Every structure is written in structure tokens, then in C-alpha cells.
């Protein structure tokens, strides 16, 4: 096999892994949202819930793919899943975040502790904030809720802190799987 065909195989493999991790994350997020019905209670609750296991799965996916375009593949597939579910306030931020995480991973790498915590924190925090802002805009929530600086500061800090913790968890999961020989 020449180099070009082996590179295409790795792209195909990356797309398969991206699809698997994106679908798994989407399914867990849907299950969590439906089983708890938190979105109906509070517009901030669903993004915070979405920054747990679904974010860990996406972070693990990026580490498993471990190559250029991996974050973009995951972001586009995830955005597509949310778009066909009529959730554009989640789909749109995922595309933006995929581009940001792609840039971060090209500079910092995919599997180091610093890189994983950095891109997971940024991805989760931005997804939480942007999806909440777009949801507020799309459902036409009254202005006092949107302009409350205390609410936004607290929720934003919480989302970034929670995302950092999920990055740490996903790093240790992948480290264990790598040492066990499950991931190369």
C-alpha cells in the first residue's frame, strides 16, 4: 500500500470513531435530558447536565482519534445529530467549538493532561454558555433573565469548572485504556 491509501484508511477510521463517539454522546445526552426533564425546569440545567458523561465521551473520542481533523469530524457529526433533532441552539455552537478545539489540538496535542483539560474546558464551557444564550434568544426569554450578571458569572464559572473536571476524568480513562493496550 502506498502512503496516500494508508492515509485515506486513517481518515476513514477517524470518521468511524468520530461517528461512534458522537452518537454515543448524543444518545447519553438525550437520555439524561429526557429522564430528568431538567430543561423544562431551568434553561441552565440542561447544558450543565450535558457537560457530564456526553462531554467525557467526546473528549475520549478526540483522544482516541489522535489526529488532525478529529475534533472537526466529531463536531460536525455531533452538530448534525442535534440539527436533525431540531436543536439548533446546540448544533451551531458545536461547529464553532469544533474549529476552536481543532486549533488548540494542533498546537497542544491530543493526549497530554494539559491539552485534554484545556480543550475539554474550553469546549464544554463554550458549549454551555453559547447554547444557553442561543436558547434564551430563540425562546424569547424576558430581558431581566438575560442581563443578570450574577447568574451568568456563576453559571459560566460552574460550566468551565465542571468541564475541566470532565477533561481530567477523560484523560485518566484514556490513560488507563492506553496502558491496558485497548487504545494505541
NORTAQUI-V176552 format. One record per backbone hydrogen bond with DSSP energy under -0.5 kcal/mol. NH is the residue of the N-H (numbers start at 1). CO is the residue of the C=O. E is the energy in kcal/mol with one decimal. If there is no record, write none. Layout:
BEGIN
NH & CO & E
NH & CO & E
END
This chain:
BEGIN
6 & 2 & -1.8
7 & 3 & -2.1
8 & 4 & -1.8
9 & 5 & -1.9
10 & 6 & -1.7
11 & 7 & -1.8
12 & 8 & -2.5
13 & 9 & -2.8
14 & 10 & -2.3
15 & 11 & -2.4
16 & 12 & -2.2
17 & 13 & -2.7
18 & 14 & -2.7
19 & 15 & -2.4
20 & 16 & -2.6
21 & 17 & -2.7
22 & 18 & -2.3
23 & 19 & -2.6
24 & 20 & -2.3
25 & 21 & -2.4
26 & 22 & -2.6
27 & 23 & -2.8
28 & 24 & -2.3
29 & 25 & -2.6
30 & 26 & -2.6
31 & 27 & -2.5
32 & 28 & -2.8
33 & 29 & -2.6
34 & 30 & -2.7
35 & 31 & -2.4
36 & 32 & -1.7
37 & 33 & -1.8
41 & 37 & -0.6
41 & 38 & -0.6
42 & 38 & -2.6
45 & 42 & -1.0
46 & 42 & -0.8
47 & 43 & -0.6
48 & 44 & -1.4
49 & 45 & -2.4
50 & 46 & -2.5
51 & 47 & -0.7
51 & 48 & -0.8
52 & 49 & -1.1
56 & 52 & -2.1
57 & 53 & -2.6
58 & 54 & -1.8
59 & 55 & -2.4
60 & 56 & -2.6
61 & 57 & -2.3
62 & 58 & -2.0
63 & 59 & -1.9
64 & 60 & -2.7
65 & 61 & -2.6
66 & 62 & -2.4
70 & 67 & -1.7
73 & 69 & -2.9
74 & 70 & -2.5
75 & 71 & -2.7
76 & 72 & -2.9
77 & 73 & -2.3
78 & 74 & -2.5
79 & 75 & -2.6
80 & 76 & -2.3
81 & 77 & -2.1
82 & 78 & -2.2
83 & 79 & -2.5
84 & 80 & -2.3
85 & 81 & -0.7
86 & 83 & -1.7
87 & 82 & -2.4
90 & 87 & -1.8
91 & 87 & -2.0
92 & 88 & -2.4
94 & 90 & -1.5
95 & 91 & -1.4
95 & 92 & -0.5
96 & 92 & -1.6
97 & 93 & -3.0
98 & 94 & -2.1
99 & 95 & -1.6
100 & 96 & -1.8
101 & 97 & -3.1
102 & 98 & -2.1
103 & 99 & -1.8
104 & 100 & -2.3
105 & 101 & -2.9
106 & 102 & -1.8
107 & 103 & -1.1
108 & 104 & -3.3
109 & 105 & -1.9
116 & 112 & -2.9
117 & 113 & -2.4
118 & 114 & -2.2
119 & 115 & -3.0
120 & 116 & -2.2
121 & 117 & -2.3
122 & 118 & -2.4
123 & 119 & -2.4
124 & 120 & -2.7
125 & 121 & -2.5
126 & 122 & -2.4
127 & 123 & -2.4
128 & 124 & -2.5
129 & 125 & -2.4
130 & 126 & -3.2
131 & 127 & -2.2
132 & 128 & -1.6
133 & 129 & -2.7
134 & 130 & -2.7
135 & 131 & -2.2
136 & 132 & -2.6
137 & 133 & -2.3
138 & 134 & -2.8
139 & 135 & -2.2
140 & 137 & -0.7
141 & 136 & -2.0
145 & 142 & -1.1
146 & 142 & -1.0
147 & 143 & -2.4
148 & 144 & -0.6
149 & 147 & -0.9
152 & 148 & -2.1
153 & 149 & -2.7
154 & 150 & -2.3
155 & 151 & -2.8
156 & 152 & -2.4
157 & 153 & -2.5
158 & 154 & -2.3
159 & 155 & -2.6
160 & 156 & -2.4
161 & 157 & -2.5
162 & 158 & -2.7
163 & 159 & -2.2
164 & 160 & -2.1
165 & 161 & -2.1
166 & 162 & -2.1
167 & 163 & -2.1
168 & 164 & -2.1
169 & 165 & -2.4
170 & 166 & -2.6
171 & 167 & -2.2
172 & 168 & -2.0
173 & 169 & -2.0
174 & 170 & -2.4
175 & 171 & -2.5
176 & 172 & -2.1
177 & 173 & -2.4
178 & 174 & -2.4
179 & 175 & -2.4
180 & 176 & -2.2
181 & 178 & -1.0
182 & 177 & -2.0
183 & 177 & -1.4
END
